[in-house]
Amino acid sequence: MFAPRAPLAEHLARHRQADLFLDTLPYNAHTTASDALWSGLPIVTCEGATFPSRVCASLLRAVGLPELVTGSLADYEAAALAFARDPERLAALKSQLAQNRDSAPLFDTAGFTRDFEAALLDMWDRRQSAESSAEFRMQR
């Protein structure tokens, strides 16, 4: 679907008119994929070997839909056709995405902010106590 530039709310509303988002390779959708998922539009992607070709796969995993990540163009095509031919399966996927949107880490901005702030405070405390450098992982 090609459309002129629109305000954000209208842009996001357009996503709800589609059934399935077919991601591109070798450069995946980034913000557009995030917008589509937020709007409830499932995405099928083919994960590549480089950062730009792995972004959408990361987003799908973070929203709890790893089954939409394929590893080859043949699998990508098969997945897209399977969803196109099975409206009930696609509807179930959209329902799962709607549920996951409110509980998955991908869109939990408040939780991420709390965890990030706690991580910064922990790093500062380590620095102040002259604690030797050690592996650090943010709790998520």
N, CA, C and O atoms as CSV, one atom per row, in Angstrom:
chain,resi,resn,atom,element,x,y,z
A,1,MET,N,N,0.854,-1.169,0.000
A,1,MET,CA,C,0.000,0.000,0.000
A,1,MET,C,C,0.900,1.232,0.000
A,1,MET,O,O,1.780,1.365,0.850
A,2,PHE,N,N,0.681,2.105,-0.931
A,2,PHE,CA,C,1.420,3.358,-0.991
A,2,PHE,C,C,0.454,4.478,-0.630
A,2,PHE,O,O,-0.670,4.528,-1.131
A,3,ALA,N,N,0.892,5.358,0.229
A,3,ALA,CA,C,0.021,6.433,0.695
A,3,ALA,C,C,0.868,7.660,1.006
A,3,ALA,O,O,2.056,7.543,1.304
A,4,PRO,N,N,0.254,8.833,0.936
A,4,PRO,CA,C,1.002,10.057,1.251
A,4,PRO,C,C,1.296,10.145,2.754
A,4,PRO,O,O,0.696,9.433,3.559
A,5,ARG,N,N,2.221,11.021,3.108
A,5,ARG,CA,C,2.562,11.279,4.505
A,5,ARG,C,C,1.304,11.694,5.257
A,5,ARG,O,O,0.446,12.402,4.731
A,6,ALA,N,N,1.221,11.233,6.505
A,6,ALA,CA,C,0.037,11.535,7.320
A,6,ALA,C,C,0.459,11.723,8.768
A,6,ALA,O,O,1.540,11.276,9.153
A,7,PRO,N,N,-0.369,12.375,9.581
A,7,PRO,CA,C,-0.073,12.475,11.015
A,7,PRO,C,C,0.052,11.066,11.615
A,7,PRO,O,O,-0.501,10.106,11.078
A,8,LEU,N,N,0.774,10.953,12.721
A,8,LEU,CA,C,1.086,9.652,13.312
A,8,LEU,C,C,-0.155,8.798,13.570
A,8,LEU,O,O,-0.170,7.620,13.213
A,9,ALA,N,N,-1.179,9.360,14.172
A,9,ALA,CA,C,-2.376,8.571,14.478
A,9,ALA,C,C,-2.992,7.984,13.205
A,9,ALA,O,O,-3.423,6.831,13.188
A,10,GLU,N,N,-3.028,8.772,12.165
A,10,GLU,CA,C,-3.576,8.292,10.893
A,10,GLU,C,C,-2.664,7.234,10.278
A,10,GLU,O,O,-3.131,6.235,9.732
A,11,HIS,N,N,-1.375,7.467,10.375
A,11,HIS,CA,C,-0.386,6.507,9.861
A,11,HIS,C,C,-0.547,5.152,10.561
A,11,HIS,O,O,-0.566,4.110,9.905
A,12,LEU,N,N,-0.663,5.170,11.885
A,12,LEU,CA,C,-0.827,3.929,12.631
A,12,LEU,C,C,-2.163,3.261,12.316
A,12,LEU,O,O,-2.249,2.033,12.285
A,13,ALA,N,N,-3.198,4.054,12.083
A,13,ALA,CA,C,-4.510,3.500,11.747
A,13,ALA,C,C,-4.459,2.744,10.423
A,13,ALA,O,O,-5.188,1.768,10.242
A,14,ARG,N,N,-3.626,3.174,9.515
A,14,ARG,CA,C,-3.490,2.476,8.230
A,14,ARG,C,C,-3.047,1.030,8.430
A,14,ARG,O,O,-3.480,0.133,7.707
A,15,HIS,N,N,-2.179,0.814,9.416
A,15,HIS,CA,C,-1.673,-0.538,9.661
A,15,HIS,C,C,-2.814,-1.499,9.984
A,15,HIS,O,O,-2.746,-2.683,9.655
A,16,ARG,N,N,-3.845,-0.997,10.619
A,16,ARG,CA,C,-4.961,-1.867,11.001
A,16,ARG,C,C,-5.799,-2.303,9.793
A,16,ARG,O,O,-6.659,-3.175,9.916
A,17,GLN,N,N,-5.552,-1.706,8.644
A,17,GLN,CA,C,-6.269,-2.085,7.427
A,17,GLN,C,C,-5.621,-3.282,6.732
A,17,GLN,O,O,-6.231,-3.896,5.857
A,18,ALA,N,N,-4.407,-3.611,7.111
A,18,ALA,CA,C,-3.673,-4.707,6.469
A,18,ALA,C,C,-3.847,-6.004,7.251
A,18,ALA,O,O,-4.174,-5.992,8.438
A,19,ASP,N,N,-3.626,-7.106,6.575
A,19,ASP,CA,C,-3.706,-8.419,7.216
A,19,ASP,C,C,-2.348,-8.903,7.697
A,19,ASP,O,O,-2.238,-9.495,8.771
A,20,LEU,N,N,-1.317,-8.652,6.904
A,20,LEU,CA,C,0.013,-9.177,7.205
A,20,LEU,C,C,1.059,-8.259,6.590
A,20,LEU,O,O,0.914,-7.810,5.453
A,21,PHE,N,N,2.101,-7.986,7.341
A,21,PHE,CA,C,3.212,-7.142,6.898
A,21,PHE,C,C,4.315,-8.083,6.417
A,21,PHE,O,O,4.786,-8.931,7.175
A,22,LEU,N,N,4.724,-7.934,5.166
A,22,LEU,CA,C,5.829,-8.720,4.618
A,22,LEU,C,C,7.085,-7.865,4.691
A,22,LEU,O,O,7.215,-6.867,3.982
A,23,ASP,N,N,8.003,-8.265,5.553
A,23,ASP,CA,C,9.229,-7.507,5.769
A,23,ASP,C,C,10.168,-7.660,4.577
A,23,ASP,O,O,10.022,-8.573,3.765
A,24,THR,N,N,11.126,-6.756,4.492
A,24,THR,CA,C,12.079,-6.769,3.390
A,24,THR,C,C,13.419,-7.358,3.831
A,24,THR,O,O,13.741,-7.398,5.018
A,25,LEU,N,N,14.172,-7.803,2.862
A,25,LEU,CA,C,15.522,-8.316,3.069
A,25,LEU,C,C,16.355,-7.797,1.911
A,25,LEU,O,O,15.865,-7.827,0.782
A,26,PRO,N,N,17.534,-7.340,2.101
A,26,PRO,CA,C,18.403,-7.514,3.259
A,26,PRO,C,C,18.294,-6.427,4.329
A,26,PRO,O,O,18.982,-6.502,5.347
A,27,TYR,N,N,17.457,-5.435,4.122
A,27,TYR,CA,C,17.308,-4.381,5.122
A,27,TYR,C,C,15.896,-4.450,5.683
A,27,TYR,O,O,14.931,-4.089,5.010
A,28,ASN,N,N,15.783,-4.920,6.929
A,28,ASN,CA,C,14.473,-5.075,7.574
A,28,ASN,C,C,13.866,-3.739,7.943
A,28,ASN,O,O,14.541,-2.711,8.009
A,29,ALA,N,N,12.568,-3.792,8.180
A,29,ALA,CA,C,11.862,-2.641,8.749
A,29,ALA,C,C,12.362,-2.443,10.179
A,29,ALA,O,O,12.635,-3.413,10.886
A,30,HIS,N,N,12.478,-1.214,10.591
A,30,HIS,CA,C,12.922,-0.905,11.950
A,30,HIS,C,C,11.758,-0.238,12.688
A,30,HIS,O,O,10.940,-0.925,13.299
A,31,THR,N,N,11.680,1.088,12.635
A,31,THR,CA,C,10.591,1.807,13.289
A,31,THR,C,C,9.248,1.422,12.671
A,31,THR,O,O,8.245,1.317,13.376
A,32,THR,N,N,9.229,1.217,11.377
A,32,THR,CA,C,7.989,0.832,10.721
A,32,THR,C,C,7.477,-0.499,11.260
A,32,THR,O,O,6.272,-0.675,11.442
A,33,ALA,N,N,8.385,-1.433,11.516
A,33,ALA,CA,C,7.984,-2.728,12.095
A,33,ALA,C,C,7.443,-2.536,13.502
A,33,ALA,O,O,6.436,-3.140,13.870
A,34,SER,N,N,8.098,-1.710,14.280
A,34,SER,CA,C,7.631,-1.441,15.636
A,34,SER,C,C,6.241,-0.808,15.602
A,34,SER,O,O,5.369,-1.182,16.387
A,35,ASP,N,N,6.032,0.143,14.700
A,35,ASP,CA,C,4.714,0.774,14.549
A,35,ASP,C,C,3.664,-0.261,14.149
A,35,ASP,O,O,2.554,-0.263,14.682
A,36,ALA,N,N,4.014,-1.131,13.218
A,36,ALA,CA,C,3.063,-2.146,12.756
A,36,ALA,C,C,2.675,-3.073,13.902
A,36,ALA,O,O,1.494,-3.362,14.094
A,37,LEU,N,N,3.656,-3.539,14.660
A,37,LEU,CA,C,3.361,-4.435,15.782
A,37,LEU,C,C,2.507,-3.730,16.826
A,37,LEU,O,O,1.569,-4.319,17.362
A,38,TRP,N,N,2.825,-2.477,17.117
A,38,TRP,CA,C,2.034,-1.705,18.078
A,38,TRP,C,C,0.581,-1.595,17.614
A,38,TRP,O,O,-0.343,-1.614,18.427
A,39,SER,N,N,0.395,-1.481,16.324
A,39,SER,CA,C,-0.937,-1.345,15.756
A,39,SER,C,C,-1.678,-2.675,15.650
A,39,SER,O,O,-2.864,-2.702,15.322
A,40,GLY,N,N,-0.985,-3.775,15.926
A,40,GLY,CA,C,-1.622,-5.085,15.860
A,40,GLY,C,C,-1.452,-5.805,14.540
A,40,GLY,O,O,-2.168,-6.764,14.254
A,41,LEU,N,N,-0.509,-5.349,13.736
A,41,LEU,CA,C,-0.265,-5.954,12.434
A,41,LEU,C,C,0.902,-6.942,12.525
A,41,LEU,O,O,2.039,-6.531,12.755
A,42,PRO,N,N,0.633,-8.241,12.346
A,42,PRO,CA,C,1.720,-9.229,12.387
A,42,PRO,C,C,2.669,-9.060,11.201
A,42,PRO,O,O,2.282,-8.580,10.135
A,43,ILE,N,N,3.903,-9.460,11.413
A,43,ILE,CA,C,4.949,-9.330,10.398
A,43,ILE,C,C,5.606,-10.685,10.187
A,43,ILE,O,O,5.882,-11.403,11.147
A,44,VAL,N,N,5.854,-11.029,8.941
A,44,VAL,CA,C,6.694,-12.180,8.617
A,44,VAL,C,C,8.014,-11.615,8.124
A,44,VAL,O,O,8.042,-10.747,7.251
A,45,THR,N,N,9.112,-12.114,8.690
A,45,THR,CA,C,10.429,-11.628,8.294
A,45,THR,C,C,11.359,-12.790,7.999
A,45,THR,O,O,11.145,-13.913,8.455
A,46,CYS,N,N,12.392,-12.496,7.230
A,46,CYS,CA,C,13.473,-13.449,6.976
A,46,CYS,C,C,14.716,-12.860,7.624
A,46,CYS,O,O,15.214,-11.815,7.206
A,47,GLU,N,N,15.202,-13.535,8.637
A,47,GLU,CA,C,16.352,-13.045,9.399
A,47,GLU,C,C,17.632,-13.244,8.594
A,47,GLU,O,O,17.919,-14.343,8.121
A,48,GLY,N,N,18.391,-12.171,8.449
A,48,GLY,CA,C,19.654,-12.237,7.728
A,48,GLY,C,C,20.845,-12.339,8.672
A,48,GLY,O,O,20.693,-12.649,9.853
A,49,ALA,N,N,22.020,-12.076,8.138
A,49,ALA,CA,C,23.253,-12.227,8.913
A,49,ALA,C,C,23.800,-10.904,9.444
A,49,ALA,O,O,24.726,-10.912,10.255
A,50,THR,N,N,23.258,-9.776,9.013
A,50,THR,CA,C,23.774,-8.477,9.428
A,50,THR,C,C,22.772,-7.778,10.335
A,50,THR,O,O,21.597,-8.143,10.376
A,51,PHE,N,N,23.245,-6.766,11.065
A,51,PHE,CA,C,22.357,-6.030,11.969
A,51,PHE,C,C,21.094,-5.530,11.272
A,51,PHE,O,O,19.994,-5.774,11.766
A,52,PRO,N,N,21.221,-4.827,10.121
A,52,PRO,CA,C,20.004,-4.304,9.497
A,52,PRO,C,C,19.032,-5.396,9.045
A,52,PRO,O,O,17.844,-5.133,8.857
A,53,SER,N,N,19.534,-6.612,8.873
A,53,SER,CA,C,18.663,-7.697,8.426
A,53,SER,C,C,18.187,-8.571,9.583
A,53,SER,O,O,17.607,-9.634,9.361
A,54,ARG,N,N,18.430,-8.127,10.818
A,54,ARG,CA,C,18.015,-8.899,11.988
A,54,ARG,C,C,17.100,-8.105,12.930
A,54,ARG,O,O,16.599,-8.650,13.914
A,55,VAL,N,N,16.886,-6.839,12.633
A,55,VAL,CA,C,16.113,-5.979,13.522
A,55,VAL,C,C,14.690,-6.481,13.710
A,55,VAL,O,O,14.220,-6.598,14.842
A,56,CYS,N,N,14.009,-6.776,12.630
A,56,CYS,CA,C,12.619,-7.195,12.735
A,56,CYS,C,C,12.501,-8.516,13.500
A,56,CYS,O,O,11.551,-8.709,14.258
A,57,ALA,N,N,13.449,-9.412,13.307
A,57,ALA,CA,C,13.439,-10.675,14.054
A,57,ALA,C,C,13.544,-10.402,15.555
A,57,ALA,O,O,12.869,-11.048,16.357
A,58,SER,N,N,14.383,-9.454,15.924
A,58,SER,CA,C,14.511,-9.094,17.342
A,58,SER,C,C,13.201,-8.530,17.881
A,58,SER,O,O,12.782,-8.869,18.987
A,59,LEU,N,N,12.562,-7.675,17.102
A,59,LEU,CA,C,11.277,-7.099,17.529
A,59,LEU,C,C,10.221,-8.184,17.705
A,59,LEU,O,O,9.474,-8.175,18.683
A,60,LEU,N,N,10.158,-9.113,16.766
A,60,LEU,CA,C,9.174,-10.187,16.860
A,60,LEU,C,C,9.422,-11.075,18.072
A,60,LEU,O,O,8.480,-11.489,18.747
A,61,ARG,N,N,10.670,-11.361,18.343
A,61,ARG,CA,C,10.975,-12.168,19.536
A,61,ARG,C,C,10.616,-11.406,20.809
A,61,ARG,O,O,10.116,-11.989,21.770
A,62,ALA,N,N,10.873,-10.109,20.808
A,62,ALA,CA,C,10.595,-9.295,21.996
A,62,ALA,C,C,9.100,-9.132,22.249
A,62,ALA,O,O,8.691,-8.847,23.374
A,63,VAL,N,N,8.288,-9.307,21.221
A,63,VAL,CA,C,6.843,-9.214,21.406
A,63,VAL,C,C,6.213,-10.613,21.508
A,63,VAL,O,O,4.990,-10.753,21.510
A,64,GLY,N,N,7.064,-11.639,21.592
A,64,GLY,CA,C,6.589,-12.996,21.828
A,64,GLY,C,C,6.062,-13.726,20.607
A,64,GLY,O,O,5.206,-14.602,20.730
A,65,LEU,N,N,6.562,-13.377,19.431
A,65,LEU,CA,C,6.114,-14.031,18.207
A,65,LEU,C,C,7.290,-14.572,17.384
A,65,LEU,O,O,7.433,-14.225,16.212
A,66,PRO,N,N,8.123,-15.411,17.982
A,66,PRO,CA,C,9.285,-15.923,17.247
A,66,PRO,C,C,8.916,-16.805,16.057
A,66,PRO,O,O,9.734,-17.012,15.160
A,67,GLU,N,N,7.677,-17.329,16.046
A,67,GLU,CA,C,7.264,-18.184,14.938
A,67,GLU,C,C,7.121,-17.419,13.627
A,67,GLU,O,O,6.962,-18.029,12.570
A,68,LEU,N,N,7.176,-16.091,13.684
A,68,LEU,CA,C,7.088,-15.279,12.468
A,68,LEU,C,C,8.449,-14.958,11.874
A,68,LEU,O,O,8.543,-14.250,10.871
A,69,VAL,N,N,9.499,-15.473,12.490
A,69,VAL,CA,C,10.865,-15.275,12.007
A,69,VAL,C,C,11.258,-16.505,11.198
A,69,VAL,O,O,11.205,-17.629,11.699
A,70,THR,N,N,11.650,-16.289,9.953
A,70,THR,CA,C,12.098,-17.399,9.113
A,70,THR,C,C,13.595,-17.268,8.844
A,70,THR,O,O,14.182,-16.200,9.015
A,71,GLY,N,N,14.195,-18.375,8.421
A,71,GLY,CA,C,15.644,-18.383,8.202
A,71,GLY,C,C,16.062,-18.461,6.751
A,71,GLY,O,O,17.253,-18.422,6.443
A,72,SER,N,N,15.100,-18.571,5.859
A,72,SER,CA,C,15.424,-18.630,4.429
A,72,SER,C,C,14.286,-17.982,3.640
A,72,SER,O,O,13.166,-17.849,4.133
A,73,LEU,N,N,14.591,-17.590,2.427
A,73,LEU,CA,C,13.550,-16.987,1.596
A,73,LEU,C,C,12.457,-17.995,1.255
A,73,LEU,O,O,11.293,-17.624,1.110
A,74,ALA,N,N,12.824,-19.260,1.128
A,74,ALA,CA,C,11.815,-20.289,0.863
A,74,ALA,C,C,10.855,-20.408,2.049
A,74,ALA,O,O,9.643,-20.504,1.854
A,75,ASP,N,N,11.387,-20.402,3.276
A,75,ASP,CA,C,10.530,-20.466,4.471
A,75,ASP,C,C,9.687,-19.201,4.611
A,75,ASP,O,O,8.532,-19.257,5.032
A,76,TYR,N,N,10.274,-18.068,4.257
A,76,TYR,CA,C,9.564,-16.783,4.294
A,76,TYR,C,C,8.351,-16.831,3.366
A,76,TYR,O,O,7.240,-16.475,3.760
A,77,GLU,N,N,8.576,-17.270,2.142
A,77,GLU,CA,C,7.486,-17.373,1.171
A,77,GLU,C,C,6.425,-18.359,1.652
A,77,GLU,O,O,5.229,-18.087,1.544
A,78,ALA,N,N,6.855,-19.491,2.177
A,78,ALA,CA,C,5.905,-20.500,2.657
A,78,ALA,C,C,5.067,-19.960,3.817
A,78,ALA,O,O,3.862,-20.203,3.880
A,79,ALA,N,N,5.703,-19.229,4.733
A,79,ALA,CA,C,4.971,-18.661,5.874
A,79,ALA,C,C,3.953,-17.632,5.399
A,79,ALA,O,O,2.811,-17.633,5.858
A,80,ALA,N,N,4.352,-16.763,4.493
A,80,ALA,CA,C,3.437,-15.737,3.983
A,80,ALA,C,C,2.239,-16.388,3.294
A,80,ALA,O,O,1.099,-15.973,3.503
A,81,LEU,N,N,2.493,-17.388,2.489
A,81,LEU,CA,C,1.398,-18.073,1.798
A,81,LEU,C,C,0.504,-18.825,2.784
A,81,LEU,O,O,-0.717,-18.838,2.627
A,82,ALA,N,N,1.095,-19.441,3.782
A,82,ALA,CA,C,0.305,-20.176,4.775
A,82,ALA,C,C,-0.658,-19.244,5.499
A,82,ALA,O,O,-1.821,-19.592,5.702
A,83,PHE,N,N,-0.187,-18.065,5.891
A,83,PHE,CA,C,-1.064,-17.108,6.568
A,83,PHE,C,C,-2.130,-16.571,5.612
A,83,PHE,O,O,-3.281,-16.388,6.007
A,84,ALA,N,N,-1.756,-16.323,4.371
A,84,ALA,CA,C,-2.721,-15.808,3.396
A,84,ALA,C,C,-3.840,-16.813,3.136
A,84,ALA,O,O,-4.975,-16.433,2.848
A,85,ARG,N,N,-3.513,-18.081,3.239
A,85,ARG,CA,C,-4.495,-19.144,2.952
A,85,ARG,C,C,-5.281,-19.600,4.181
A,85,ARG,O,O,-6.194,-20.418,4.069
A,86,ASP,N,N,-4.926,-19.074,5.345
A,86,ASP,CA,C,-5.568,-19.539,6.583
A,86,ASP,C,C,-6.001,-18.347,7.430
A,86,ASP,O,O,-5.306,-17.979,8.377
A,87,PRO,N,N,-7.141,-17.740,7.102
A,87,PRO,CA,C,-7.595,-16.548,7.820
A,87,PRO,C,C,-7.813,-16.784,9.312
A,87,PRO,O,O,-7.621,-15.867,10.111
A,88,GLU,N,N,-8.209,-17.992,9.699
A,88,GLU,CA,C,-8.407,-18.276,11.129
A,88,GLU,C,C,-7.072,-18.231,11.876
A,88,GLU,O,O,-6.984,-17.688,12.978
A,89,ARG,N,N,-6.053,-18.797,11.274
A,89,ARG,CA,C,-4.719,-18.767,11.888
A,89,ARG,C,C,-4.209,-17.332,11.988
A,89,ARG,O,O,-3.611,-16.947,12.993
A,90,LEU,N,N,-4.445,-16.556,10.957
A,90,LEU,CA,C,-4.025,-15.157,10.964
A,90,LEU,C,C,-4.782,-14.373,12.036
A,90,LEU,O,O,-4.199,-13.537,12.725
A,91,ALA,N,N,-6.074,-14.644,12.174
A,91,ALA,CA,C,-6.873,-13.971,13.210
A,91,ALA,C,C,-6.361,-14.340,14.604
A,91,ALA,O,O,-6.294,-13.487,15.489
A,92,ALA,N,N,-6.004,-15.605,14.796
A,92,ALA,CA,C,-5.467,-16.044,16.090
A,92,ALA,C,C,-4.133,-15.352,16.379
A,92,ALA,O,O,-3.849,-14.978,17.517
A,93,LEU,N,N,-3.336,-15.191,15.350
A,93,LEU,CA,C,-2.053,-14.507,15.497
A,93,LEU,C,C,-2.258,-13.050,15.873
A,93,LEU,O,O,-1.554,-12.531,16.739
A,94,LYS,N,N,-3.206,-12.388,15.239
A,94,LYS,CA,C,-3.506,-10.993,15.577
A,94,LYS,C,C,-3.998,-10.881,17.018
A,94,LYS,O,O,-3.650,-9.936,17.726
A,95,SER,N,N,-4.794,-11.832,17.442
A,95,SER,CA,C,-5.278,-11.841,18.826
A,95,SER,C,C,-4.120,-12.016,19.806
A,95,SER,O,O,-4.055,-11.338,20.832
A,96,GLN,N,N,-3.211,-12.928,19.481
A,96,GLN,CA,C,-2.035,-13.143,20.328
A,96,GLN,C,C,-1.181,-11.880,20.388
A,96,GLN,O,O,-0.692,-11.515,21.457
A,97,LEU,N,N,-0.999,-11.216,19.258
A,97,LEU,CA,C,-0.229,-9.975,19.224
A,97,LEU,C,C,-0.888,-8.914,20.090
A,97,LEU,O,O,-0.198,-8.194,20.812
A,98,ALA,N,N,-2.203,-8.804,20.033
A,98,ALA,CA,C,-2.919,-7.825,20.859
A,98,ALA,C,C,-2.702,-8.104,22.346
A,98,ALA,O,O,-2.508,-7.171,23.126
A,99,GLN,N,N,-2.732,-9.367,22.743
A,99,GLN,CA,C,-2.483,-9.728,24.145
A,99,GLN,C,C,-1.039,-9.442,24.529
A,99,GLN,O,O,-0.772,-8.874,25.588
A,100,ASN,N,N,-0.113,-9.835,23.670
A,100,ASN,CA,C,1.309,-9.673,23.976
A,100,ASN,C,C,1.734,-8.217,24.029
A,100,ASN,O,O,2.663,-7.861,24.755
A,101,ARG,N,N,1.062,-7.383,23.271
A,101,ARG,CA,C,1.445,-5.969,23.216
A,101,ARG,C,C,1.454,-5.339,24.600
A,101,ARG,O,O,2.319,-4.519,24.904
A,102,ASP,N,N,0.498,-5.716,25.437
A,102,ASP,CA,C,0.404,-5.109,26.762
A,102,ASP,C,C,1.265,-5.801,27.809
A,102,ASP,O,O,1.389,-5.300,28.926
A,103,SER,N,N,1.863,-6.943,27.474
A,103,SER,CA,C,2.646,-7.666,28.475
A,103,SER,C,C,4.097,-7.924,28.066
A,103,SER,O,O,4.924,-8.231,28.924
A,104,ALA,N,N,4.416,-7.810,26.804
A,104,ALA,CA,C,5.769,-8.125,26.329
A,104,ALA,C,C,6.730,-6.968,26.600
A,104,ALA,O,O,6.325,-5.806,26.616
A,105,PRO,N,N,7.995,-7.295,26.809
A,105,PRO,CA,C,8.990,-6.250,27.098
A,105,PRO,C,C,9.139,-5.193,25.996
A,105,PRO,O,O,9.526,-4.060,26.284
A,106,LEU,N,N,8.844,-5.541,24.759
A,106,LEU,CA,C,9.053,-4.602,23.658
A,106,LEU,C,C,8.362,-3.265,23.876
A,106,LEU,O,O,8.924,-2.221,23.545
A,107,PHE,N,N,7.156,-3.279,24.425
A,107,PHE,CA,C,6.410,-2.039,24.601
A,107,PHE,C,C,6.260,-1.637,26.062
A,107,PHE,O,O,5.431,-0.786,26.384
A,108,ASP,N,N,7.038,-2.226,26.936
A,108,ASP,CA,C,6.982,-1.891,28.364
A,108,ASP,C,C,7.992,-0.784,28.658
A,108,ASP,O,O,9.028,-1.017,29.281
A,109,THR,N,N,7.673,0.410,28.202
A,109,THR,CA,C,8.584,1.545,28.360
A,109,THR,C,C,8.816,1.884,29.826
A,109,THR,O,O,9.947,2.171,30.218
A,110,ALA,N,N,7.781,1.856,30.631
A,110,ALA,CA,C,7.931,2.172,32.060
A,110,ALA,C,C,8.829,1.143,32.747
A,110,ALA,O,O,9.689,1.506,33.549
A,111,GLY,N,N,8.630,-0.133,32.437
A,111,GLY,CA,C,9.474,-1.175,33.022
A,111,GLY,C,C,10.922,-1.042,32.582
A,111,GLY,O,O,11.836,-1.193,33.392
A,112,PHE,N,N,11.136,-0.759,31.299
A,112,PHE,CA,C,12.491,-0.567,30.808
A,112,PHE,C,C,13.153,0.616,31.512
A,112,PHE,O,O,14.316,0.540,31.908
A,113,THR,N,N,12.407,1.706,31.663
A,113,THR,CA,C,12.946,2.901,32.319
A,113,THR,C,C,13.358,2.587,33.752
A,113,THR,O,O,14.443,2.973,34.186
A,114,ARG,N,N,12.489,1.883,34.493
A,114,ARG,CA,C,12.835,1.500,35.876
A,114,ARG,C,C,14.090,0.645,35.914
A,114,ARG,O,O,14.978,0.880,36.734
A,115,ASP,N,N,14.171,-0.354,35.026
A,115,ASP,CA,C,15.327,-1.246,34.998
A,115,ASP,C,C,16.594,-0.499,34.600
A,115,ASP,O,O,17.665,-0.747,35.154
A,116,PHE,N,N,16.472,0.412,33.642
A,116,PHE,CA,C,17.631,1.178,33.191
A,116,PHE,C,C,18.128,2.105,34.299
A,116,PHE,O,O,19.333,2.213,34.528
A,117,GLU,N,N,17.206,2.769,34.979
A,117,GLU,CA,C,17.596,3.638,36.100
A,117,GLU,C,C,18.275,2.828,37.196
A,117,GLU,O,O,19.287,3.263,37.747
A,118,ALA,N,N,17.736,1.664,37.517
A,118,ALA,CA,C,18.344,0.803,38.538
A,118,ALA,C,C,19.737,0.365,38.096
A,118,ALA,O,O,20.656,0.300,38.912
A,119,ALA,N,N,19.895,0.066,36.812
A,119,ALA,CA,C,21.206,-0.334,36.302
A,119,ALA,C,C,22.212,0.808,36.429
A,119,ALA,O,O,23.354,0.586,36.832
A,120,LEU,N,N,21.799,2.017,36.089
A,120,LEU,CA,C,22.703,3.170,36.218
A,120,LEU,C,C,23.106,3.387,37.673
A,120,LEU,O,O,24.274,3.647,37.964
A,121,LEU,N,N,22.146,3.281,38.584
A,121,LEU,CA,C,22.466,3.438,40.009
A,121,LEU,C,C,23.418,2.346,40.490
A,121,LEU,O,O,24.333,2.616,41.268
A,122,ASP,N,N,23.207,1.127,40.034
A,122,ASP,CA,C,24.090,0.017,40.402
A,122,ASP,C,C,25.505,0.269,39.879
A,122,ASP,O,O,26.480,0.062,40.601
A,123,MET,N,N,25.616,0.711,38.641
A,123,MET,CA,C,26.942,1.007,38.080
A,123,MET,C,C,27.617,2.134,38.855
A,123,MET,O,O,28.819,2.078,39.114
A,124,TRP,N,N,26.848,3.158,39.226
A,124,TRP,CA,C,27.410,4.273,39.991
A,124,TRP,C,C,27.879,3.794,41.368
A,124,TRP,O,O,28.961,4.171,41.818
A,125,ASP,N,N,27.080,2.975,42.033
A,125,ASP,CA,C,27.471,2.428,43.330
A,125,ASP,C,C,28.753,1.618,43.209
A,125,ASP,O,O,29.626,1.714,44.072
A,126,ARG,N,N,28.877,0.835,42.169
A,126,ARG,CA,C,30.103,0.047,41.943
A,126,ARG,C,C,31.299,0.973,41.747
A,126,ARG,O,O,32.384,0.726,42.273
A,127,ARG,N,N,31.091,2.014,41.003
A,127,ARG,CA,C,32.191,2.976,40.737
A,127,ARG,C,C,32.603,3.671,42.030
A,127,ARG,O,O,33.794,3.831,42.296
A,128,GLN,N,N,31.630,4.082,42.829
A,128,GLN,CA,C,31.919,4.781,44.084
A,128,GLN,C,C,32.632,3.874,45.083
A,128,GLN,O,O,33.458,4.350,45.863
A,129,SER,N,N,32.334,2.604,45.073
A,129,SER,CA,C,32.962,1.691,46.020
A,129,SER,C,C,34.263,1.124,45.476
A,129,SER,O,O,34.882,0.268,46.108
A,130,ALA,N,N,34.676,1.593,44.315
A,130,ALA,CA,C,35.905,1.129,43.668
A,130,ALA,C,C,35.885,-0.375,43.450
A,130,ALA,O,O,36.932,-1.023,43.427
A,131,GLU,N,N,34.698,-0.920,43.290
A,131,GLU,CA,C,34.552,-2.344,43.002
A,131,GLU,C,C,35.202,-2.633,41.657
A,131,GLU,O,O,35.046,-1.878,40.698
A,132,SER,N,N,35.918,-3.719,41.608
A,132,SER,CA,C,36.584,-4.047,40.352
A,132,SER,C,C,35.522,-4.251,39.263
A,132,SER,O,O,34.386,-4.644,39.529
A,133,SER,N,N,35.936,-3.973,38.061
A,133,SER,CA,C,34.983,-4.116,36.965
A,133,SER,C,C,34.579,-5.581,36.848
A,133,SER,O,O,35.399,-6.487,36.994
A,134,ALA,N,N,33.346,-5.778,36.590
A,134,ALA,CA,C,32.799,-7.122,36.448
A,134,ALA,C,C,31.732,-7.076,35.380
A,134,ALA,O,O,31.269,-6.009,34.977
A,135,GLU,N,N,31.358,-8.236,34.941
A,135,GLU,CA,C,30.288,-8.283,33.953
A,135,GLU,C,C,29.043,-7.640,34.533
A,135,GLU,O,O,28.718,-7.812,35.708
A,136,PHE,N,N,28.375,-6.914,33.702
A,136,PHE,CA,C,27.159,-6.233,34.165
A,136,PHE,C,C,26.036,-6.553,33.213
A,136,PHE,O,O,26.194,-6.431,31.999
A,137,ARG,N,N,24.908,-6.958,33.744
A,137,ARG,CA,C,23.720,-7.215,32.932
A,137,ARG,C,C,22.540,-6.505,33.553
A,137,ARG,O,O,22.291,-6.606,34.754
A,138,MET,N,N,21.827,-5.795,32.725
A,138,MET,CA,C,20.614,-5.138,33.183
A,138,MET,C,C,19.573,-6.219,33.434
A,138,MET,O,O,19.424,-7.139,32.630
A,139,GLN,N,N,18.856,-6.111,34.539
A,139,GLN,CA,C,17.819,-7.086,34.881
A,139,GLN,C,C,16.584,-6.822,34.053
A,139,GLN,O,O,16.022,-5.728,34.124
A,140,ARG,N,N,16.146,-7.783,33.273
A,140,ARG,CA,C,14.921,-7.658,32.461
A,140,ARG,C,C,14.249,-8.980,32.430
A,140,ARG,O,O,13.197,-9.123,31.807
